[in-house]
Structures are given as structure tokens and as C-alpha cells.
């Protein structure tokens, strides 16, 4: 799978280049039911496995009065390292590798 360059951000983790992105608009479940924020990561220029990270709080742009989360490059790098430790192989094809981010994030 791949992520388009438009709308995605580049990040280098331990010498490897990745691209990551968050949906521009919340999905219906995220908007209506305050489902968690998610983001996707792939290794740049390689058609390999996609990493799908589900955060432990809702998106910041929904109307519900629930704890919100933000994603910084530091969070993305930590999630990539966690996924690699858990067995994600970004250079190989296959299905989507999913992890749930359980670390505490500051509310906004």
C-alpha cells in the first residue's frame, strides 16, 4: 500500500524514511461517536505493509466534550519503533499492521 505525498509528512526514524498522514476530515464514526484518532505510516518509496495506529483519545476537531489527542512527529517516531518491535515489516508486502497507542497523551 502507499500514501500519497500530497497531504502526508516525511519522517526519518533510525535512518529509514517513512511517510505518515492523518485523514483531513474525521470519519463518520470519529465525528459522530468520538472514535479514536488514527494515522497511517508507510516506508517511503517501497510498496510494503501499511502501519495503522489507533490513538487512545478522540480527534481534536470533533464537537464532543471528550479527551482529545494530537499527533506530533515524536509520537509518530515512537509508534514506528513500537510497531517494529512488535513485528511490523514495512519493506514486505502483506496486510495492514495495526497497533493501539496506549501511552498517555496531553489533553488540548
N, CA, C and O atoms as CSV, one atom per row, in Angstrom:
chain,resi,resn,atom,element,x,y,z
A,1,UNK,N,N,0.843,-1.169,0.000
A,1,UNK,CA,C,0.000,0.000,0.000
A,1,UNK,C,C,0.890,1.235,0.000
A,1,UNK,O,O,2.076,1.162,0.320
A,2,UNK,N,N,0.308,2.355,-0.359
A,2,UNK,CA,C,1.107,3.573,-0.385
A,2,UNK,C,C,0.289,4.744,0.139
A,2,UNK,O,O,-0.939,4.693,0.209
A,3,UNK,N,N,0.995,5.783,0.500
A,3,UNK,CA,C,0.393,7.037,0.930
A,3,UNK,C,C,0.875,8.095,-0.047
A,3,UNK,O,O,2.066,8.163,-0.353
A,4,UNK,N,N,-0.030,8.913,-0.533
A,4,UNK,CA,C,0.363,9.960,-1.475
A,4,UNK,C,C,1.255,10.990,-0.789
A,4,UNK,O,O,1.160,11.205,0.419
A,5,UNK,N,N,2.111,11.615,-1.566
A,5,UNK,CA,C,2.983,12.647,-0.994
A,5,UNK,C,C,2.186,13.879,-0.605
A,5,UNK,O,O,2.507,14.550,0.376
A,6,UNK,N,N,1.146,14.175,-1.374
A,6,UNK,CA,C,0.318,15.333,-1.052
A,6,UNK,C,C,-0.495,15.011,0.204
A,6,UNK,O,O,-1.243,14.034,0.237
A,7,UNK,N,N,-0.342,15.822,1.208
A,7,UNK,CA,C,-1.094,15.628,2.444
A,7,UNK,C,C,-0.403,14.746,3.464
A,7,UNK,O,O,-0.914,14.562,4.569
A,8,UNK,N,N,0.750,14.197,3.114
A,8,UNK,CA,C,1.475,13.358,4.070
A,8,UNK,C,C,2.745,14.078,4.518
A,8,UNK,O,O,3.190,15.041,3.893
A,9,UNK,N,N,3.302,13.594,5.594
A,9,UNK,CA,C,4.533,14.200,6.128
A,9,UNK,C,C,5.649,13.174,6.111
A,9,UNK,O,O,5.417,11.979,6.290
A,10,UNK,N,N,6.847,13.650,5.897
A,10,UNK,CA,C,8.036,12.796,5.858
A,10,UNK,C,C,8.660,12.766,7.244
A,10,UNK,O,O,8.713,13.784,7.934
A,11,UNK,N,N,9.134,11.587,7.648
A,11,UNK,CA,C,9.815,11.448,8.934
A,11,UNK,C,C,10.927,10.420,8.776
A,11,UNK,O,O,10.754,9.413,8.089
A,12,UNK,N,N,12.056,10.670,9.406
A,12,UNK,CA,C,13.180,9.734,9.391
A,12,UNK,C,C,13.313,9.156,10.792
A,12,UNK,O,O,13.480,9.888,11.767
A,13,UNK,N,N,13.236,7.828,10.877
A,13,UNK,CA,C,13.352,7.134,12.158
A,13,UNK,C,C,14.474,6.113,12.038
A,13,UNK,O,O,14.402,5.187,11.230
A,14,UNK,N,N,15.501,6.289,12.840
A,14,UNK,CA,C,16.652,5.380,12.851
A,14,UNK,C,C,17.238,5.175,11.452
A,14,UNK,O,O,17.622,4.062,11.092
A,15,UNK,N,N,17.303,6.253,10.667
A,15,UNK,CA,C,17.914,6.205,9.347
A,15,UNK,C,C,17.005,5.747,8.223
A,15,UNK,O,O,17.440,5.716,7.072
A,16,UNK,N,N,15.772,5.393,8.505
A,16,UNK,CA,C,14.825,4.950,7.485
A,16,UNK,C,C,13.771,6.035,7.287
A,16,UNK,O,O,13.277,6.618,8.252
A,17,UNK,N,N,13.429,6.299,6.018
A,17,UNK,CA,C,12.464,7.353,5.695
A,17,UNK,C,C,11.065,6.752,5.585
A,17,UNK,O,O,10.855,5.745,4.910
A,18,UNK,N,N,10.116,7.392,6.262
A,18,UNK,CA,C,8.713,6.983,6.245
A,18,UNK,C,C,7.856,8.180,5.861
A,18,UNK,O,O,8.310,9.323,5.916
A,19,UNK,N,N,6.612,7.910,5.471
A,19,UNK,CA,C,5.609,8.950,5.265
A,19,UNK,C,C,4.423,8.605,6.155
A,19,UNK,O,O,4.052,7.440,6.293
A,20,UNK,N,N,3.832,9.640,6.760
A,20,UNK,CA,C,2.683,9.413,7.631
A,20,UNK,C,C,1.625,10.469,7.383
A,20,UNK,O,O,1.922,11.575,6.931
A,21,UNK,N,N,0.376,10.111,7.687
A,21,UNK,CA,C,-0.710,11.060,7.495
A,21,UNK,C,C,-1.904,10.731,8.372
A,21,UNK,O,O,-2.107,9.598,8.807
A,22,UNK,N,N,-2.682,11.776,8.610
A,22,UNK,CA,C,-3.960,11.679,9.294
A,22,UNK,C,C,-5.009,12.118,8.275
A,22,UNK,O,O,-4.759,13.017,7.472
A,23,UNK,N,N,-6.181,11.485,8.308
A,23,UNK,CA,C,-7.258,11.911,7.407
A,23,UNK,C,C,-7.548,13.395,7.584
A,23,UNK,O,O,-7.507,13.910,8.701
A,24,UNK,N,N,-7.842,14.083,6.483
A,24,UNK,CA,C,-8.157,15.516,6.557
A,24,UNK,C,C,-9.418,15.775,7.363
A,24,UNK,O,O,-9.477,16.719,8.151
A,25,UNK,N,N,-10.419,14.941,7.165
A,25,UNK,CA,C,-11.682,15.084,7.882
A,25,UNK,C,C,-11.910,13.827,8.714
A,25,UNK,O,O,-11.438,12.751,8.346
A,26,UNK,N,N,-12.621,13.948,9.822
A,26,UNK,CA,C,-12.899,12.751,10.615
A,26,UNK,C,C,-13.843,11.814,9.867
A,26,UNK,O,O,-14.701,12.257,9.103
A,27,UNK,N,N,-13.672,10.516,10.098
A,27,UNK,CA,C,-14.620,9.559,9.540
A,27,UNK,C,C,-15.954,9.748,10.264
A,27,UNK,O,O,-16.023,10.466,11.261
A,28,UNK,N,N,-16.989,9.119,9.775
A,28,UNK,CA,C,-18.295,9.275,10.425
A,28,UNK,C,C,-18.261,8.768,11.856
A,28,UNK,O,O,-18.820,9.397,12.755
A,29,UNK,N,N,-17.610,7.639,12.070
A,29,UNK,CA,C,-17.507,7.100,13.424
A,29,UNK,C,C,-16.737,8.020,14.352
A,29,UNK,O,O,-17.081,8.163,15.525
A,30,UNK,N,N,-15.690,8.643,13.821
A,30,UNK,CA,C,-14.908,9.571,14.640
A,30,UNK,C,C,-15.717,10.824,14.963
A,30,UNK,O,O,-15.644,11.336,16.080
A,31,UNK,N,N,-16.478,11.316,14.004
A,31,UNK,CA,C,-17.242,12.545,14.211
A,31,UNK,C,C,-18.479,12.317,15.072
A,31,UNK,O,O,-18.757,13.094,15.986
A,32,UNK,N,N,-19.221,11.253,14.780
A,32,UNK,CA,C,-20.496,11.028,15.471
A,32,UNK,C,C,-20.352,10.314,16.802
A,32,UNK,O,O,-21.139,10.548,17.718
A,33,UNK,N,N,-19.366,9.455,16.920
A,33,UNK,CA,C,-19.270,8.614,18.111
A,33,UNK,C,C,-17.964,8.789,18.869
A,33,UNK,O,O,-17.653,7.987,19.749
A,34,UNK,N,N,-17.205,9.808,18.548
A,34,UNK,CA,C,-15.938,10.112,19.220
A,34,UNK,C,C,-14.984,8.920,19.225
A,34,UNK,O,O,-14.312,8.656,20.222
A,35,UNK,N,N,-14.932,8.198,18.091
A,35,UNK,CA,C,-13.977,7.097,17.974
A,35,UNK,C,C,-12.559,7.669,17.955
A,35,UNK,O,O,-12.374,8.845,17.641
A,36,UNK,N,N,-11.562,6.854,18.285
A,36,UNK,CA,C,-10.189,7.359,18.413
A,36,UNK,C,C,-9.591,7.891,17.109
A,36,UNK,O,O,-9.964,7.487,16.008
A,37,UNK,N,N,-8.662,8.801,17.285
A,37,UNK,CA,C,-7.864,9.334,16.190
A,37,UNK,C,C,-6.957,8.221,15.675
A,37,UNK,O,O,-6.423,7.441,16.464
A,38,UNK,N,N,-6.782,8.143,14.370
A,38,UNK,CA,C,-5.887,7.150,13.780
A,38,UNK,C,C,-4.956,7.844,12.788
A,38,UNK,O,O,-5.270,8.907,12.252
A,39,UNK,N,N,-3.813,7.219,12.559
A,39,UNK,CA,C,-2.929,7.697,11.496
A,39,UNK,C,C,-2.250,6.506,10.851
A,39,UNK,O,O,-2.168,5.425,11.434
A,40,UNK,N,N,-1.758,6.723,9.620
A,40,UNK,CA,C,-1.136,5.660,8.838
A,40,UNK,C,C,0.311,6.014,8.538
A,40,UNK,O,O,0.664,7.185,8.397
A,41,UNK,N,N,1.152,4.968,8.441
A,41,UNK,CA,C,2.582,5.139,8.164
A,41,UNK,C,C,3.006,4.090,7.141
A,41,UNK,O,O,2.596,2.932,7.225
A,42,UNK,N,N,3.828,4.499,6.177
A,42,UNK,CA,C,4.459,3.558,5.246
A,42,UNK,C,C,5.913,3.955,5.067
A,42,UNK,O,O,6.290,5.106,5.290
A,43,UNK,N,N,6.725,2.984,4.660
A,43,UNK,CA,C,8.112,3.302,4.326
A,43,UNK,C,C,8.111,3.978,2.961
A,43,UNK,O,O,7.440,3.519,2.036
A,44,UNK,N,N,8.865,5.072,2.835
A,44,UNK,CA,C,8.854,5.852,1.596
A,44,UNK,C,C,9.481,5.068,0.449
A,44,UNK,O,O,10.483,4.374,0.627
A,45,UNK,N,N,8.872,5.191,-0.736
A,45,UNK,CA,C,9.352,4.603,-1.991
A,45,UNK,C,C,9.386,3.083,-1.991
A,45,UNK,O,O,10.082,2.492,-2.817
A,46,UNK,N,N,8.664,2.438,-1.099
A,46,UNK,CA,C,8.586,0.977,-1.077
A,46,UNK,C,C,7.120,0.590,-0.960
A,46,UNK,O,O,6.402,1.109,-0.105
A,47,UNK,N,N,6.683,-0.311,-1.809
A,47,UNK,CA,C,5.307,-0.794,-1.725
A,47,UNK,C,C,5.274,-1.960,-0.747
A,47,UNK,O,O,5.371,-3.123,-1.138
A,48,UNK,N,N,5.139,-1.634,0.500
A,48,UNK,CA,C,5.151,-2.653,1.538
A,48,UNK,C,C,3.924,-2.568,2.411
A,48,UNK,O,O,2.876,-2.071,1.999
A,49,UNK,N,N,4.071,-3.051,3.600
A,49,UNK,CA,C,2.984,-3.101,4.568
A,49,UNK,C,C,2.696,-1.719,5.149
A,49,UNK,O,O,3.609,-0.924,5.369
A,50,UNK,N,N,1.431,-1.450,5.391
A,50,UNK,CA,C,0.991,-0.184,5.977
A,50,UNK,C,C,0.844,-0.361,7.480
A,50,UNK,O,O,0.355,-1.392,7.942
A,51,UNK,N,N,1.260,0.628,8.235
A,51,UNK,CA,C,1.072,0.638,9.684
A,51,UNK,C,C,-0.124,1.525,10.001
A,51,UNK,O,O,-0.171,2.680,9.579
A,52,UNK,N,N,-1.082,0.993,10.736
A,52,UNK,CA,C,-2.275,1.738,11.151
A,52,UNK,C,C,-2.214,1.878,12.667
A,52,UNK,O,O,-2.227,0.878,13.385
A,53,UNK,N,N,-2.148,3.114,13.155
A,53,UNK,CA,C,-2.026,3.374,14.591
A,53,UNK,C,C,-3.322,3.992,15.096
A,53,UNK,O,O,-3.771,5.019,14.586
A,54,UNK,N,N,-3.918,3.362,16.097
A,54,UNK,CA,C,-5.135,3.875,16.726
A,54,UNK,C,C,-4.737,4.501,18.052
A,54,UNK,O,O,-4.203,3.828,18.933
A,55,UNK,N,N,-5.002,5.800,18.188
A,55,UNK,CA,C,-4.639,6.523,19.405
A,55,UNK,C,C,-5.623,6.200,20.533
A,55,UNK,O,O,-6.626,5.521,20.317
A,56,UNK,N,N,-5.324,6.694,21.733
A,56,UNK,CA,C,-6.168,6.394,22.889
A,56,UNK,C,C,-7.147,7.513,23.215
A,56,UNK,O,O,-7.725,7.523,24.302
A,57,UNK,N,N,-7.346,8.449,22.304
A,57,UNK,CA,C,-8.298,9.540,22.524
A,57,UNK,C,C,-8.864,9.980,21.176
A,57,UNK,O,O,-8.362,9.593,20.121
A,58,UNK,N,N,-9.906,10.786,21.228
A,58,UNK,CA,C,-10.611,11.216,20.024
A,58,UNK,C,C,-9.825,12.271,19.243
A,58,UNK,O,O,-8.829,12.813,19.723
A,59,UNK,N,N,-10.301,12.544,18.031
A,59,UNK,CA,C,-9.722,13.610,17.207
A,59,UNK,C,C,-9.933,14.952,17.869
A,59,UNK,O,O,-10.849,15.122,18.674
A,60,UNK,N,N,-9.093,15.895,17.531
A,60,UNK,CA,C,-9.179,17.241,18.104
A,60,UNK,C,C,-10.258,18.098,17.455
A,60,UNK,O,O,-10.643,19.123,18.017
A,61,UNK,N,N,-10.757,17.703,16.281
A,61,UNK,CA,C,-11.681,18.560,15.533
A,61,UNK,C,C,-13.132,18.086,15.557
A,61,UNK,O,O,-13.902,18.413,14.654
A,62,UNK,N,N,-13.512,17.318,16.577
A,62,UNK,CA,C,-14.907,16.905,16.699
A,62,UNK,C,C,-15.588,17.748,17.764
A,62,UNK,O,O,-14.921,18.433,18.540
A,63,UNK,N,N,-16.897,17.699,17.804
A,63,UNK,CA,C,-17.658,18.572,18.688
A,63,UNK,C,C,-17.913,17.990,20.076
A,63,UNK,O,O,-18.367,18.717,20.960
A,64,UNK,N,N,-17.643,16.730,20.294
A,64,UNK,CA,C,-17.952,16.097,21.578
A,64,UNK,C,C,-17.013,16.583,22.679
A,64,UNK,O,O,-15.862,16.937,22.424
A,65,UNK,N,N,-17.520,16.591,23.885
A,65,UNK,CA,C,-16.726,17.007,25.044
A,65,UNK,C,C,-16.040,15.778,25.644
A,65,UNK,O,O,-16.409,15.304,26.718
A,66,UNK,N,N,-15.044,15.279,24.932
A,66,UNK,CA,C,-14.280,14.103,25.361
A,66,UNK,C,C,-12.797,14.444,25.265
A,66,UNK,O,O,-12.433,15.391,24.568
A,67,UNK,N,N,-11.936,13.696,25.947
A,67,UNK,CA,C,-10.494,13.960,25.819
A,67,UNK,C,C,-10.040,13.836,24.359
A,67,UNK,O,O,-10.443,12.916,23.648
A,68,UNK,N,N,-9.217,14.754,23.937
A,68,UNK,CA,C,-8.720,14.783,22.565
A,68,UNK,C,C,-7.226,14.484,22.539
A,68,UNK,O,O,-6.531,14.625,23.545
A,69,UNK,N,N,-6.753,14.073,21.377
A,69,UNK,CA,C,-5.322,13.816,21.238
A,69,UNK,C,C,-4.774,14.558,20.031
A,69,UNK,O,O,-5.499,14.869,19.086
A,70,UNK,N,N,-3.502,14.828,20.084
A,70,UNK,CA,C,-2.779,15.405,18.957
A,70,UNK,C,C,-1.628,14.464,18.632
A,70,UNK,O,O,-1.153,13.724,19.493
A,71,UNK,N,N,-1.190,14.503,17.392
A,71,UNK,CA,C,-0.097,13.636,16.961
A,71,UNK,C,C,1.071,14.519,16.548
A,71,UNK,O,O,0.939,15.368,15.666
A,72,UNK,N,N,2.197,14.316,17.182
A,72,UNK,CA,C,3.413,15.051,16.848
A,72,UNK,C,C,4.390,14.090,16.173
A,72,UNK,O,O,4.218,12.875,16.279
A,73,UNK,N,N,5.397,14.596,15.488
A,73,UNK,CA,C,6.407,13.710,14.911
A,73,UNK,C,C,7.061,12.799,15.956
A,73,UNK,O,O,7.425,11.664,15.649
A,74,UNK,N,N,7.208,13.290,17.173
A,74,UNK,CA,C,7.780,12.469,18.243
A,74,UNK,C,C,6.887,11.258,18.536
A,74,UNK,O,O,7.386,10.154,18.756
A,75,UNK,N,N,5.569,11.466,18.538
A,75,UNK,CA,C,4.623,10.370,18.750
A,75,UNK,C,C,4.693,9.376,17.601
A,75,UNK,O,O,4.677,8.165,17.822
A,76,UNK,N,N,4.770,9.883,16.371
A,76,UNK,CA,C,4.850,9.009,15.198
A,76,UNK,C,C,6.121,8.166,15.251
A,76,UNK,O,O,6.071,6.962,14.999
A,77,UNK,N,N,7.247,8.775,15.571
A,77,UNK,CA,C,8.510,8.035,15.662
A,77,UNK,C,C,8.429,6.947,16.727
A,77,UNK,O,O,8.889,5.827,16.507
A,78,UNK,N,N,7.849,7.270,17.874
A,78,UNK,CA,C,7.706,6.274,18.940
A,78,UNK,C,C,6.778,5.143,18.507
A,78,UNK,O,O,7.030,3.982,18.830
A,79,UNK,N,N,5.712,5.466,17.782
A,79,UNK,CA,C,4.789,4.435,17.302
A,79,UNK,C,C,5.468,3.530,16.277
A,79,UNK,O,O,5.245,2.320,16.279
A,80,UNK,N,N,6.292,4.102,15.407
A,80,UNK,CA,C,7.024,3.298,14.423
A,80,UNK,C,C,7.969,2.337,15.137
A,80,UNK,O,O,8.025,1.155,14.801
A,81,UNK,N,N,8.706,2.839,16.114
A,81,UNK,CA,C,9.623,1.963,16.868
A,81,UNK,C,C,8.857,0.856,17.596
A,81,UNK,O,O,9.301,-0.292,17.626
A,82,UNK,N,N,7.713,1.201,18.177
A,82,UNK,CA,C,6.883,0.205,18.877
A,82,UNK,C,C,6.391,-0.862,17.898
A,82,UNK,O,O,6.402,-2.049,18.222
A,83,UNK,N,N,5.961,-0.448,16.707
A,83,UNK,CA,C,5.472,-1.393,15.705
A,83,UNK,C,C,6.590,-2.296,15.195
A,83,UNK,O,O,6.383,-3.495,15.008
A,84,UNK,N,N,7.765,-1.732,14.971
A,84,UNK,CA,C,8.901,-2.544,14.525
A,84,UNK,C,C,9.260,-3.590,15.572
A,84,UNK,O,O,9.574,-4.731,15.231
A,85,UNK,N,N,9.216,-3.207,16.841
A,85,UNK,CA,C,9.480,-4.149,17.929
A,85,UNK,C,C,8.412,-5.240,17.979
A,85,UNK,O,O,8.701,-6.390,18.310
A,86,UNK,N,N,7.170,-4.864,17.646
A,86,UNK,CA,C,6.054,-5.813,17.687
A,86,UNK,C,C,5.991,-6.707,16.451
A,86,UNK,O,O,5.163,-7.615,16.389
A,87,UNK,N,N,6.864,-6.457,15.459
A,87,UNK,CA,C,6.912,-7.346,14.305
A,87,UNK,C,C,6.508,-6.748,12.968
A,87,UNK,O,O,6.438,-7.478,11.980
A,88,UNK,N,N,6.241,-5.457,12.898
A,88,UNK,CA,C,5.899,-4.830,11.620
A,88,UNK,C,C,7.105,-4.882,10.699
A,88,UNK,O,O,8.215,-4.539,11.104
A,89,UNK,N,N,6.890,-5.310,9.463
A,89,UNK,CA,C,7.943,-5.368,8.453
A,89,UNK,C,C,7.536,-4.467,7.287
A,89,UNK,O,O,6.891,-4.924,6.343
A,90,UNK,N,N,7.912,-3.193,7.350
A,90,UNK,CA,C,7.426,-2.237,6.349
A,90,UNK,C,C,7.915,-2.492,4.935
A,90,UNK,O,O,7.274,-2.047,3.982
A,91,UNK,N,N,9.014,-3.182,4.768
A,91,UNK,CA,C,9.561,-3.423,3.442
A,91,UNK,C,C,8.949,-4.608,2.721
A,91,UNK,O,O,9.265,-4.847,1.556
A,92,UNK,N,N,8.091,-5.348,3.379
A,92,UNK,CA,C,7.477,-6.529,2.785
A,92,UNK,C,C,5.995,-6.291,2.586
A,92,UNK,O,O,5.356,-5.584,3.366
A,93,UNK,N,N,5.454,-6.885,1.538
A,93,UNK,CA,C,4.027,-6.769,1.282
A,93,UNK,C,C,3.228,-7.489,2.356
A,93,UNK,O,O,3.782,-8.090,3.277
A,94,UNK,N,N,1.965,-7.415,2.218
A,94,UNK,CA,C,1.113,-8.057,3.207
A,94,UNK,C,C,0.029,-7.107,3.651
A,94,UNK,O,O,-0.123,-6.008,3.118
A,95,UNK,N,N,-0.700,-7.541,4.614
A,95,UNK,CA,C,-1.809,-6.738,5.106
A,95,UNK,C,C,-1.364,-5.566,5.952
A,95,UNK,O,O,-0.175,-5.313,6.143
A,96,UNK,N,N,-2.343,-4.874,6.441
A,96,UNK,CA,C,-2.105,-3.732,7.310
A,96,UNK,C,C,-1.721,-4.217,8.699
A,96,UNK,O,O,-2.344,-5.136,9.231
A,97,UNK,N,N,-0.715,-3.616,9.282
A,97,UNK,CA,C,-0.271,-3.935,10.639
A,97,UNK,C,C,-0.867,-2.884,11.560
A,97,UNK,O,O,-0.621,-1.692,11.378
A,98,UNK,N,N,-1.642,-3.305,12.540
A,98,UNK,CA,C,-2.338,-2.371,13.428
A,98,UNK,C,C,-1.763,-2.422,14.837
A,98,UNK,O,O,-1.474,-3.496,15.365
A,99,UNK,N,N,-1.602,-1.248,15.437
A,99,UNK,CA,C,-1.250,-1.174,16.852
A,99,UNK,C,C,-2.166,-0.157,17.522
A,99,UNK,O,O,-2.682,0.757,16.878
A,100,UNK,N,N,-2.356,-0.334,18.813
A,100,UNK,CA,C,-3.131,0.610,19.608
A,100,UNK,C,C,-2.155,1.361,20.492
A,100,UNK,O,O,-1.392,0.752,21.242
A,101,UNK,N,N,-2.178,2.678,20.404
A,101,UNK,CA,C,-1.280,3.520,21.186
A,101,UNK,C,C,-1.891,3.706,22.556
A,101,UNK,O,O,-2.957,4.310,22.680
A,102,UNK,N,N,-1.239,3.201,23.582
A,102,UNK,CA,C,-1.806,3.254,24.930
A,102,UNK,C,C,-1.104,4.251,25.846
A,102,UNK,O,O,-1.515,4.423,26.993
A,103,UNK,N,N,-0.060,4.905,25.365
A,103,UNK,CA,C,0.640,5.875,26.194
A,103,UNK,C,C,-0.249,7.091,26.456
A,103,UNK,O,O,-1.102,7.433,25.637
A,104,UNK,N,N,-0.049,7.724,27.576
A,104,UNK,CA,C,-0.844,8.887,27.951
A,104,UNK,C,C,-0.441,10.091,27.115
A,104,UNK,O,O,0.743,10.374,26.932
A,105,UNK,N,N,-1.442,10.790,26.615
A,105,UNK,CA,C,-1.217,11.989,25.821
A,105,UNK,C,C,-1.837,13.184,26.524
A,105,UNK,O,O,-2.833,13.029,27.231
A,106,UNK,N,N,-1.277,14.362,26.349
A,106,UNK,CA,C,-1.879,15.543,26.977
A,106,UNK,C,C,-3.190,15.921,26.300
A,106,UNK,O,O,-3.324,15.784,25.084
A,107,UNK,N,N,-4.148,16.392,27.073
A,107,UNK,CA,C,-5.407,16.888,26.520
A,107,UNK,C,C,-5.192,18.292,25.984
A,107,UNK,O,O,-4.325,19.030,26.452
A,108,UNK,N,N,-6.006,18.649,24.984
A,108,UNK,CA,C,-5.947,20.031,24.484
A,108,UNK,C,C,-7.295,20.679,24.672
A,108,UNK,O,O,-7.473,21.845,24.320
